Each structure stands twice: as C-alpha cells, then as structure tokens.
Amino acid sequence: MPSQDGRTTENEIAEEILRYLVKKPGGEASMAEINRHLTYRFPFTQADKEPSPSRGNEVVWEQQVRNIVSHRDAEGNYIREGFLEARPGGLAITDAGATRVGNS
C-alpha cells in the first residue's frame, strides 16, 4: 500500500525482493537483476517513477532499492532485521527472510 505521498515504501520493495530471492538458486541476485525484476514485475506508482530529488540519474524507486543497502543500520531495515544480507554488488535472502516469505 503506497504511503500518503503516493510512493511505495522501502519495506514494500524489500518484501518484493524477498519474494524474488527466495525463488532464485542460491537465494541471491545482483542489483542489476533485482532492478530488472522490479521493473517488469512490481506495480510501481506514478510517484515512484518520478525523478529522484537527490539522484538526478535515477527515479525514486531505484533510489529506494539502493537505500535498502545504504540505510542498513536503520531500525526496520531488512538487512538490520536479518531478512536480507548485502553481498558485493547484490543482495541475498537469509534463512529468516525465507521464513518471513513463507509466513506471508
């Protein structure tokens, strides 16, 4: 469910990444693969597709994907909560993340 400003939340995007990674052999993917998946499979809002105010070459949702890694120390972040693991150039699902997907 989009936030009040019409944007998908970082955690909603992280949930979709979990659903994608749990199906991948080895449970991991590069950021390019994740972005491709999201581009074609996730129902982004028009607000998500607007240019990022802080990163001129990206749209908002692309910045939010990067924020999952860069905000890894923030409370509620899926890396900090143990559902995802940052890997060089990508992300991997953890056992806790796979359990979360199985329970949702």
N, C-alpha and C positions, 0 to 999 in steps of 0.2 A: 504494500500500500504506500503510495507516494506521500511524502511529507507535506506540510501545509504550503510550501512553496512549489509543489508540483514535481519535486525531484524524488527519485528513488534514493533510499538511504544506503549508506555504505554497507550496513549489515544485510540489507536485502540483496545487494550484489554479492556479498560474501557467501550468503546462503546458496545462491545460484552457482557460485564457484565450487562450493562443497558438492552440490548435486552433480556437477560436471566431473570433478576429480574422482569421485567415488566410482565412476564408471571407467576411468582410464586405467590401462595396465600400469601398475606401479603407483597409481594414485597421485601422479604429478604431471605438470604441464608447464611449458614456458609461458611467459606473459603474452607473447605473440599468439600462442594457441588459445589462451584464455580470452584474449580480446577478440579473436576471430569467432570463438564460440558465442561470446556475449553479443557481438554484432548481429549475428544471424539468429540467435535463439532467445534473446531476452527482450521483453516488451518495454523498452525504454520510453519514457515520456518525452514530450517535446522539450520540456525544461532540461532534461538530461542531455539532450542533443545540442544545447546552446554552447557557444564557445566558452571555455573556462576563463574566468576573470583573471586568474593568476598565471595561467599557462596558455599563451597565445596559439600554440600549435595543436591544442587538444580541445576536445569537448568535455563537458562536465563529467560524464560517466567515466571517461578514460582517466581523468584525474582521480576520481573516487577509487578506481581499481588500484592505482599507484598508492593512494593513501592507505590502503589496507596494509601495505608493507611499511610505508614511511611513518604511519601512526601506530606501529606495533606495540608501543608501550602504553597506549591509551586504554583506559578502562573500557571494557566492552569490545575491544578489537579482537577479531577472530584468531589472530596469531597469539596475542597475550592470553586469550582464554583457552588456548591449546587445541583449537579446531583445525588450524592451518599452520604450516611451517614454511618459512621463507627459505627458498633454495636459490642458488646463483641463477639469476635470470628467470625465476619462476616461483611456483608455489606447489606444495604437496599437502594432501589431506592427512591428518593424523588419525589414530585409532578413535580418539574422542570425536573428531569430526565425522568419521564414518558412522559412529554410533548415533550422533546427532541427526544425520541424514536418515538413518534407519528408523528413528523415532519421530520423524516429522511427517 
